[in-house]
Amino acid sequence: MSEVKKIATRDSYGNALVELGKEHDNLVVLDADLAAATKTGVFKKEFPERHIDCGIAEGNMVGVAAGLAAAGKVPFASSFAMFAAGRAFEQIRNSVAYPHLNVKIGATHAGISVGEDGATHQCNEDIALMRSIPGMVVLNPSDDVEARAAVKAAYEYEGPVYLRFGRLAVPVINDREDYKFEMGKGVVLREGKDLTIVASGLPVANCLEVAERLSAEGIEAKVINIHTIKPLDEDLIVAAAKETGKVVTVEEHSVIGGLGSAVCDVLSEKAPTKVLKIGVNDVFGESGPALELLKKYGLDTDGIYEKVKAFC
């Protein structure tokens, strides 16, 4: 069996920007002295006149992006999730979202898979922060195919969008002809009748493996990929909960305020269901190799499987 192709979604972000830049002269990319890491350097090389390095000043970068949007440009402001969502939160809230300007926030290096950079850079709270901002769309793609589609969808959408990308290379799972990205719509990757696994971002591929293991034991799990956390595909989640009776959410993010919280908000109102939230508990990360951290925090295939099996 051939090895599964793996690509970091931060690479997908940079490549997608170049593709869109060739088609749209109004696309501008901003960075905060991290072009090599966020992969916007490939856009800078192709379109140097449309790339602005704002230096280590993320709040100012978002302000510049707001001004460009007000002037008719479509800016993608790029930095690590910790700095994009964390340090520049007030500017995103007041200068971008409040006037509903057409600014896209490209946040790379999200979650504990940032690895050796440690807890200060492992942002597990960004989805919670961005979900709380009125009118903000939150996208968290699971692989290269989905990430590139998400960047295109963000460009085409009129309004603020937060895009979450990772540092670690992840399996390409959406490389098929019938794949279609639609903002606000979840994707059923596997049918099942015994429980529903709702996943987003990096753990989606792991959840497919978990479902296969469960199937070998007679437990059929429906797997739903939620690439758009806000607006959430409420109809799909409610229907799946009613069909299977149990729901597990899996995310490389805090269990507070992220995908799990969004799902619970919906189900508590429309279809009360027993839910298990798998993610980073109320703790900070730590420095270490990405794969070892995912294992320690129970977000690798084995860790997810054990928790889901116990829940069943």
C-alpha positions, 0 to 999 in steps of 0.5 A, a space after each residue: 500500500 502506497 504511503 498517504 500524501 501529507 501536506 501542512 495546511 500552512 503550505 496550502 495557504 501560501 500556495 492558494 494565495 499565489 493561485 488567487 493572486 494570479 486571478 485577482 489584482 485586488 488581493 493583498 497579503 500582509 505579514 508580521 515578519 513571519 513570511 517564511 513560517 506562514 508560507 506567505 513568502 511564496 506570494 511575496 516572491 510572485 507578487 512583491 508589490 502586493 505583499 506588505 511586511 508590517 513587522 512584529 506589530 500584529 495590531 498595526 497589521 490588522 489596522 492596515 488590513 482594515 484600511 486596505 479593505 475600506 479602499 476596495 482591496 481584499 487583504 489577507 493578514 497573516 501570522 501565527 494563531 497566537 498572535 493573530 487571534 490573541 495579540 490582535 484581538 481588539 483590532 480584529 474586533 473593533 477595526 475589522 468586525 465592528 464595521 464588517 470589513 472585508 479582511 481575511 485573517 490567515 492564522 497558521 501554527 495553531 494548536 499543540 502541534 506547533 510542537 517545540 515552540 511551546 505553550 506560549 505559541 500553542 494557541 488552543 483558544 483562538 477558535 473560542 476567541 473568534 467565535 465570540 466576535 459578531 459576524 466573524 466566519 471561522 474556518 478550520 480545514 482538515 487537509 491540503 485540498 480543503 485548506 486551498 478551497 477554504 482560502 478561495 471561499 474566504 476570498 469570495 465571501 464579503 466580510 471578515 473571515 478567520 482561517 486556521 492552519 497548522 504547522 504539522 503535515 497531515 494526510 490528504 483525505 479529500 482528494 477525490 473528484 466529488 469533493 465540494 467545499 461549501 462554507 457553512 456545510 459539514 461533510 459526512 465522510 463515513 456513515 454509521 448508526 451507533 454514534 456520531 464523531 464530529 471533528 474539525 481540522 487536524 484530528 479528522 484523519 485520525 477520526 476516520 481511522 478510529 471509525 474503522 477500528 470501531 467497525 471491526 468491533 461491530 460499532 458503526 460510527 458516522 464521521 462528520 468533518 466540520 470545516 466551518 465552525 461558524 456558521 455551524 451546520 446545525 441541521 446536519 449535526 442535529 439530524 446525526 444526533 437524532 439518528 445515532 443518539 450519541 455524539 463525540 466532538 474532536 478538535 485540536 483546541 481547548 474543549 472550552 469554547 471551540 467545536 465541542 462547545 458550538 455543537 453542545 450549544 446547538 444540541 442542548 437547544 434542538 436535540 438534547 444528546 449525550 456528548 463527549 468532548 475530546 480536545 485540550 482540557 483546561 491546561 496549557 501545552 508544553 514544548 516537545 515534538 508535535 506527534 508526541 504532544 498529540 499522543 500525550 494529550 490524547 489527540 492521536 488515533 490511539 487516544 481518540 479511540 480509547 476515549 470513544 470506545 469507553 464512551 460507547 
